């Protein structure tokens, strides 16, 4: 179904995960998903535990078809809203009689996503392996090299951004020349199916495309990727090995310990960052457009002619027929009088600017409050960080910090799945994902002057590590203390060496005390012990 011709009664009800309250807004809601498959209210597919999907490949087509007809339209609408194609204002009926008909799109969804994603992943997550072994440095160097080879900063940022837009996003791990790589997959054409146990463990994944030949799914398992086609009810694995039809081609075999398709959920409900403010976004578009129409109406004021009927030729001379002609016919009266003097004036609409401005301010503020994203264009936020206390800054960023903290936990869980696959590919059984630490940096301003005052006040009150941990500019207080001690030792060594050199230079010049061991002192003028030849010449 082409979503360009589909307009829900309530876009917010339609976009949220689960079945809309207005069930008639559900595109092709009669499409079945199969008797073995369950779809939760969070749009998550469940499959019976212990059942082998390879024995029921027809379920793969049922799941892909249901996703394409029922769930994917929500994602396509979300993508359009992010890009600036807002459905309500664009599909609004045209106004009659050449009236001003502006259609402004205030792209708040893109602003929300970009602001939060910049805060969450502007600085890439730091991943370190910390175990009780001496080879941690070598392991970390290898991990960092692998991450950089895969452009992890850009990939993870895109992964997080798509989760903001759609409520979920996927990372797909694959092998190239025996090396593990990964890329981002959109939920518009990618699915993970979980088991129906309380654990909801991922069973298999599906990536599909649609075209003239119908749905063409790729079944993704821990062992291989299977490209499927369906012709006259018969399902065929098109990438099967010609020498062994029970297996697929070597390039599509991988035998990973976990499913190589990994989901990053924005939250358990798979709610995108602007899903529950779409009604407000549509209202802001509408009021902003009305405001521009009002301004245009002042320029297109109506000419009012009373007391005199104009001829057809006179009416044609008036641009766009913006004219009201009131005149007295025989036996009729406007105000009970028998006469009416001809008059000409302009009729202009009353301004409603104050009401419109108040609503826009309230609606935009609610958009940021409900989405838990800080409005960086707020005049108070734009003040210098030096004039805002650290507590005030934290209070303003606290809702977004809470949201980012929840998402960071989801990402950490997903990254452990990725590194489980990586360590298996490396074949190093001593590496454990439980020894990995993930440090998510937050792009938040700090009052450095206030923090420096706090650090100074803690002198002599707490240990150096605790003291330096109060300063946001120091990432690792323990290492900072070690570097400080190294610097102090280096300065002490340099001072001692300088003093020794000074004493040595003085001795060579005859101007220093020489403790020769006999208790006597060399005279600076004679160079002889205890005697003088008189004034030096």
N, C-alpha and C positions, 0 to 999 in steps of 0.2 A: 504493500500500500504506500502511495506517495504521500508523505506527511505534509507536503506543501499544500495539499487540499484538505488537510484535516485540521480542524480547529476545535479544541475542547471547550466545554462550557466554562471550566475553571482550570487554567493552566497549572496552578499549584497542585490541585488535586490530582491532575494527570501525571505530573512529573515525579511526585513522591513515590518511593518504592511501595509495592503492594498493589492491591486492586483498588481503583478509584471508587469513591462513594457514588459518583455519577457513573454507573456501570456502562451507560451508553457511550461514554467517552472512551471506553477501552477499545482500541483499534482491533478489529477482527477477534473479539473476545471468545468466539466460538471455536477457535483453533485448539485442538486437544494436545496434551503433552504426553499421553501414554499412561497406561494403568500402573506401570512400575515406577514412574517418576512423580515426584512431589515438588511443588514450588511453594516456598514459604512466603510470608507476608513481606519479607525483605528481598524478594526476587532472587532467592538462592535455590538452586536445583539440588534435590536430594535423590539418592539412588539406594536400593536395598543393599545392606551390608552383606558381603560374601557372594554377591551375584556378579558374574563375569560379563562385562559389557561386550566382550568379543563374541559371546553367544547370542547377543541381542542387538546387532548393529542397526536394526530398524529404529531402536530408541535414540540413536545418535541423530538420525534425520528428524525424529519427532521433536527432540529438544531444540535443534537448530531452527526448525520451522517455527516453533512456538516463540523462541527468542526473537526471531526476525520480525514476527507479526505483532507481538504483544509488548516486549520489553525494549527492543532496539528503537522504536519510535520515540520513546522517552529520551533516550540518549541523543538521538538526532536533534530533538527540540532543545535539549540542554546545550548542545554544541552550537546551535544557531543563536541562542540567547548569549552565549559567551562571545561569539563573533560579532554580535550587534544586530542580528535579525530577530527583533522582538515581535512575537506573533500578534498580540492584541492590536498594537498601534499600526502594524503593517496591513492587517486584514480588516481594519475598521472601514465601514461603508463610506463611500464618497459623499460629501456634503452637496446639497442641491444648489442651483441658482448661482454657480460660480462663487460660492462663499469661500473665504480663506480656509484652507484645508492643510495646514502644516502637520507633518508627522515626525516629530522629534524622537530620536532614540537616545536616551540617557543610559549609557552602557555601564550601569552599576555592577552587573554580574562579572564583567571582565575586571573591573577595579577590585572587587572583593577577592577574586581568585588570585590576581597578580600580587596584591598586597599581602595576603596570607602566605602564598607560596614563597614570596621573597623573604618573608620573616622566617618561615619554616626551613627552607632549603637554600637560602641565599648563600650560606656557607655550607659546603657539603659535610655530611656526617663523617666523623673521624672513627675509623674502625681499627682496633688494636687487639692483638692476641697477647693475653697475659696469663702465663702458666709458671709453675715452679720448675723452670728449666733454663739452661744457659743459652738456648738457641732462639729465644724470643725475638731478638733483634733481626736475625736472619729470616725468621718466619714473617715478621712484620714488613720487612723490605720486600719479600716476595709477594705478600698480599697487596702492598701499595703499588708495586709494579703491575700486577694483574689488573687492579682497579683502574689505573691510569691508561693501560692498553685498551680498556673498554670504555674510556671516556665516562667514568662513573658519575662524575659531578653533574654533567649535562643529562645523562640518562636517569639518574635518581630524581633530579629536579623535574623532568618531564613526567616521570612516574607519579610523583607527588601532585603535580598540577592536574593531571588527568583524574586522579582520585578526588581532587577538589571539585572538578567540573561534574563528573559522573557519579561520585560516591564510591567508586572503586576503580582500580586499574590493575593491569597485569604485567608481570615481568616474565619473559620467556628465555630460558637458558638452553643453549644448544652447543654442539661441538663443531669446530672447524679445525681440521688437521690435528685432531686430538686435543685441541685447546678449547677451554670453556669460554663462551661468550654469552652475552645477554642483551636483550632489547625490550622495548616497551610495546605492549599490545593493548589496543583500545577495547573497552567492554562493548563497543558497538558491534563487534563481530567475534568476540572471544568469550568463552564460558568455562567456568570450573564447576564440576559436579562433585558434591560431597556425599559421604555415606550418611545413612539415616540414623546412625548411633548418636549417643549423647556427645561424642567427641567431634562429630562432623569433620572427619578426616578427608582430605581431597582424594578422590578416586581416579578421575580422568578429566581431561580438558578437551574442548572443541574450539577450533577456529574454522570459520566458514565464509564462503563467498556466495553471492546470488547473481544469477544472470539468466540468459535465455534458456539454458539447460536446467534451470532450477537451482536448488541448494546443493553446493559441493562442500561437504565438511571434511575437516582433517581431525581425526581422532588422535589425541595425545595421551600416551600412557608413560609409565616409568621406563618401559623397555623400548618403545619405538613410536614413530608417527605413522598413521595409516591414512592415506588419501582415499576417500570413498566416493563412489558414484552409484546412482540408482537408475536403472533403465528397465522399464516394464516390470517394476516390482522386484527386480533382482539387484542385489547389492554386490559391488565388485571393489576389491582393493586394487586400485590402479598402480600403486607403486610396489606391488608384490615382486619378489625376486623370481625371475623366470626359471631359475634352477631349482627353487624351493618355494612353491606357492604359499606355504604356511608361514613364510617369513617375508619381511620387506627388504628393500634394497639396503645395502650396507650404510649408505649415507644417512638413512633415516632410522638406524639403530643407535641406541645410546646406553641403555641399561643403567639408569640413574637410581640411586637409593630412594629418591622421592620424586614426586611429580615435578617436571621442569617448568610447569606453569604456576606462577606464584602470585597470589592476590594481595594487593594493598587496599584495605577498606578504610574509608574515611571515618566510619564508626560502624557499630554492629548493625545499624539500620540501613547502611549504604546510602546515606543522605548526602547529596552534594552540598557545597557550601552556600549556594543561593537557592536551593530547592524551596525552602520554606519562607522565602521573601519575594517570590515571583509576583504574587498579587500586589505587593507594594511597588515593585519595579514597574509593573504595568500601569499602576496608578500615577507614578511619577512621570512616565512617558505621556500619559493622557493629559495631565494638568499642565505640563510644560508645553505641550502642543496647543492646548486651549489658550494658554497665555500668549503665545505667538499669534494665534488667530485673533485674539482681542486687539493686539497691537495693530494687526493688519486692518481690522475693522475700523479703527480710528482714521486710517488713511483712506478707507473706502466708505466714507459716510454717505448716507442716503440724502438726496435732495427732496425736500417736501414743498410742494406747490399747492396752496389752498385757495379756493375761491375762483379758480379759473381752470377750465378744462383745456388740456394741451392737445394739439393735433398729433396725428400719427407721425408726421415728419419731425415734429419737435421731440417726441419720445425717442426716435431713432438717433437723434443727435446726442443723447445723453449716454455716456459710456457705461456699458454693462447694465443699462436699464436700472441703475440704482436710484429709483425715484418713486415717491409716493404722491399720487395726485388725488386730492380731496376737493370736490366741487359740489355745489348745490344744484340739485335737479328741481324741476317744477313740483311744487307741493311738498317739498322735503325741507327739513331744517336741521341743522347740526345742534344748535343750542337754544332752540325756541325762538330765535329772532328771525326776522324775515330777510335780513340782509347779511352778506359776508363780504368783507373786503379781501381782495386778492393779497396773498402773502407768499413769500418764498423764504425758506430757511433750511438749514442742514440738521439732520437727525443723527446724533452720535450715541453709541452705547455707553452705559455707565461703566466706569472702571471698577474691577473687582480685584485689583492688584494685591491688596493687603491680605485678603482671604487666601488667594492663590499662594502667595509667598509663605504664609504661615503653614499651609498644608505641605508645601514642598519641603520646608525645613523639618517639620515633624516626621514626614514620611521617610526622608533620607536618613534622619537620625535613627528611626526605628529599623531601617535596613541594616545599619551597622551594629545596632544593639543586638538584634535577633541573630545575626550571622556571627556574632562574637569576633568581629574584625575591627581593629582600631581605624578610625577615620583620620588619616594622616593629613588631610586638608583642613581639619579643625583648627581654628585660629589659635586656640590654647595649646594644641599639640605643636603648632609651628613655632612656639616660643623657644628661645634658646634653652638648651638642656641645662645650662649653668644656672638658670633662674628658676628651675623646677627641682624640688627636692627628689631624692632617690625614691622615697616612699610614694610620692605622687606619681612618678613615672611608672612604678610597679603597679600601682592601683589602676592606671589607665590601660596598661598592657595585660593586666591579670586575666580578663576573659579570653584573650587570644592566647596567652600562655597556657591556660588550662586546655584549650582546644588543641594546641600544638603538642602538649604533653601526651594527650590521649592518642593522637596520631603517631607520635614517636614510638609509643609502645607497640602499635600495630606494625610499624615499619621494622622495628627490631625483630619482631616475630617472623616477618617475611624474610628479612636478611639472614636469619639463622637457617631458614630453609635453603636459601641460595648457597650459603657457605657449607652446608651439609653436602650438597652436590659437588661443590668445588673441592673439598677435602677428599671426597671419594675419587674424583678424577685425578687428583695428585697422588692418590694411593698412600697417603701418610696417615696411618691409624692412630698415631699419637696426638694428632690435632683434634681438638674437640670444640664444638661451637659454644659450649658452656664457658669456655675460656675467653670468648670474645667480649669486648666491651664496645658500646656504641655511644659516642658523644655528639649530641645534636647541638650545634651552635645556634643561638638566637640573635637575630639582627635587631637589637633593642638599644636605644641610646642610654648612656649612663652619665650621671653627674660625677665626673672624675675628681673635681675639686672637693666635693663632699666626701667621696670615698677616701681621698688622700688624708683628709682631716681625721677620719675614723681610724685609719691605719696608724697615724701619728699618736692618737690618744691611746692606742692599744700597746704602745711601747712599754715593756716591763710588766704588762698585765697578763699577756698570754704568750705562748710560744710563737716563733717566727712563722711557722707554717699556717697556724690559725690566723695570725695577723694578716699575712699576705693574701689569704683566701678571701678577705673582704674587698680586695681590689679587683674589679672586673677585667682590667687589662692584663692580668696574669692568669694564664690558662692552667698551669700546673704549679701550685705553690711549693710543693716538695722539691721539684727541680729548681725552682727559683731560689730557694734557700740553699740548695747545694751549689748552685752557680755563685751565689753571694759568698759562701764560705770559700769556694775556690778562688774567687776574686780577692778575698781578704788574705788568704795564704800567699797568693801571687804577689800582692802588694807588700806583704811582710818580707817575702824573699827578696823582692826588688830593693826594699829599704835596707835590708841587711847587707846585700851585695854592694849597694852604693856607699854605705858606711865603711865597709871593709876596703873598698877602692879608695875612699878619701884618706883613710889612715895609711894605706900603702903609699899613696902619692905624697903625703906629708913626710913620711919616713924617708923616702928617696930624696926629698928636697932638704932634709936636715932640720926640719922645723917641728918635729913631733917628739914626744917622749919615747925613748927606746928602752924598754925593760929588758936589759941584756942578761939579767939573772944574777948580777952581783950586787944589786941594791944601789948602784951609782947611777947618776944621770949624766947624759952627754950635754955639754954646754953648747948653746946655740952659736956662740962666737968662736970658740976654740976647737970644738969637736972633741975635746979631751975631757976625761972624767974629772970633775972637781977642780979644774984649773982654768985660769983665764990669761990670755995674752994682751988684755987690754981691749980697747974699743975696736970693733971690726973696721977694717979698712976697705 
